[in-house]
Amino acid sequence: MTSPDPASNPLSKLATAGERLGWIFNDRNLFRQAFGEPPPQRAPIDPELRERLTRAERGRVRRILILLGAGVGLAVLIGCCGGILTRDNDGARALVLFMTGLCFLAGTAGAILAGIMPTLARKSISDAEEKAQASCAVEYAAWDSRRSWHDQQQQALVDEMPEWSAATPSPGTRRIDVVGGTTYGWEAVLTVFGGSLLATRGRMVLADFTGEALSGELMQLASTTGRSVREVVLPAQLAEFDLVAGLEPAELVDGLVEAMYGDVPGGGNRAERSQDALLLNQIADILAPSLTMGRLLAAMRVVSGGSSVSPSPANPHSAGFALPTGQIGFVGAELERLAAIKAEEARVRRILAFLHPLASMGSTPATTAPADLTCLVAEHGGGRAQHELLKDLMVQWLSHQVRREAAPIGSLVLLGADEIDHRALERLSTLCERRGIRLVLFFQHLRAETLRTIGGGEVALMRLGNHQEAAQAAEFVGRGHKFVLSRLTRSLGGEETHTVADTVGESETKGGTKGERASRHGLRRYTSTNWSKTRNWSQTESTANGTNWSNAASAERVYEYVLEPRVLQDLPEYAMVLVKNEGQGSVVQAVEVDPAIVTLPRVSMTPLGRQAPPAQWGTITDAPDRSTPGLSAP
């Protein structure tokens, strides 16, 4: 069977080798390298020119007056003095007149030159600016040409990069748990991930416990790519599909007992379970190896003593239970052994009532070879007990398919795994891990039973509308720490001291002496008096000013959700958050699962890995205004 051209059927592109849960968007512009060469700048004007203009403008009027006055004054002085001295000499008088005119002209020329010096300085500055502008324009044109070539190279490089890369499970991961989401989201995941699993791992078995038949698009993809497909809807097609075929008697009995007591808290009464298991094992040992559900029900009727079953299938109906014909005939030895079994009639009737909906199982089995894609869909049309029984038998059948070596499967997908006991899922997960089978479990809700199950592999979180489930999912992803500002303290203070001290002091001293001294005229008395007065005054003044200011900040480490619960509640239908464990902690990836992405350009069917842009890379900045090149930096 030839497959159609992928170009005419984009859906077939999904069935290419390499496991893909969806695609990760890659912003190609982050890898666009900016042009590192700065734009040319206009050369600065020589400062000497501006200093010359400043000097020329400073005191211009004063210099004009000085030069003009000096010229006129010298001319007058030379004219007057020379005229007096050269009254009688005509030749000398002419020389004096020439010198007088020359001084006048020199003063006038100097005044004129002093007046036009600022204009000449401005002209020099303008010429220098025009020259620098022209040189900068030439350099800018060359720089702009190099930048344009760089931009073209970067654009060509970016155009070759894929915009969507495949999101794949980590190497060595055997199990994927998809939690939350809607039926449309699950259907998209089945189409994208299921198509890649079919192309990578081969034969797939899918069990749908939701009753929504979400595998329609995946079956269409498998048929389009030339793979065989088989869909079994239970219980509608129960007669064509034998869930107990190939099971050992002990496996069948364990499955039936688990189904009967699985919904009872704590697994029911252990004594009752043991007695039911003992009765069923006795009957199964008698019927082996031709053990079918129809023969088991007929044997239960024989044990109950409520009917007589002949070796030929002439009487398939007994006590209101319709048993299929063609499979219930017993040989004499089997009837004798069955009749010898003593059992409580109430127990037998309870087991018969429980197993009766499966009476037609495998009565007309289809003889089809194992398909590349086998889809088992459990409808909700029957009663609750029948649905639970079918569910548990389907899990038993799946375990048998995993253990089979004749027709091994590559991947096993279970939709609505919430309906399955976590112990059965753990056993199934262990079997798949030992045999290298990819196990994919879809959980509608994140409840206590689901929390006990997920985490055996990588977990993909889709929309979780319930806030409690979203919070539990955020807790499952974990928390990360960061440092945040916790306290900011600012203080401003001042101190001023002013001291004035006045000191006044005064002292007065008086003293004198009396005595006699000899002279020519005899002894004479004398008296001397001395007096002194001291006064001192001082004033001391001291002033001190002080200001203090401080700004202190403190940070503390806080733990916050890596993924906020509100994000999970607002996820689009075709969005998924993939939580991968890669040694150093959880790696969270945003994944798109819309199958239509495969029709977009620049889509890679393989992962790109981590390609963080270098620190020196970034978005190309805008060029400066080309109308005034070189005047400003971009």
Secondary structure, 3 states (H helix, E strand, C coil): CCCCCCCCCHHHHHCCCCCCCEEEECCHHHHCCCCCCCCCCCCCCCHHHHHHHHHHHCCHHHHHHHHHHHHHHHHHHHHHHHHHHCCCCHHHHHHHHHHHHHHHHHHHHHHHHHHHHHHHHHHHHHHHHHHHHHHHHHHHHHHHHHHHHHHHHHHHHHHCCCCEEEECCCCCCCEEEEECCCHHHHHHHHHHHHHHHHHHHCCEEEEECCCCCCCHHHHHHHHHCCCCEEEEEECCCHHHCCCCCCCCHHHHHHHHHHHHHCCCHHHCCHHHHHHHHHHHHHHHHHHCCCCCHHHHHHHHHHHHCCCCCCCCCCCCEECCEECCCCCCCCCHHHHHHHHCCCCCHHHHHHHHHHHHHHCCCCCCCCCCCCCCEEEEEECCCCCHHHHHHHHHHHHHHHHHHHHCCCCCCCEEEEECHHHCCHHHHHHHHHHHHHCCCEEEEEECCCCHHHHCCCCCCEEEECCCCCHHHHHHHHHHHCEEEEEEEEEEEEEEEEEEEEEEEEEEEEEEEEEEEEEEEEECCEEEEEEEEEEEEEEEEEEEEEEEEEEEEEEEEEEEEEEEECCCHHHHHCCCCCEEEEEEECCCCEEEEEEECCHHHHHCCCECCCCCCCCCCCCCCCCCCCCCCCCCCCCCCC
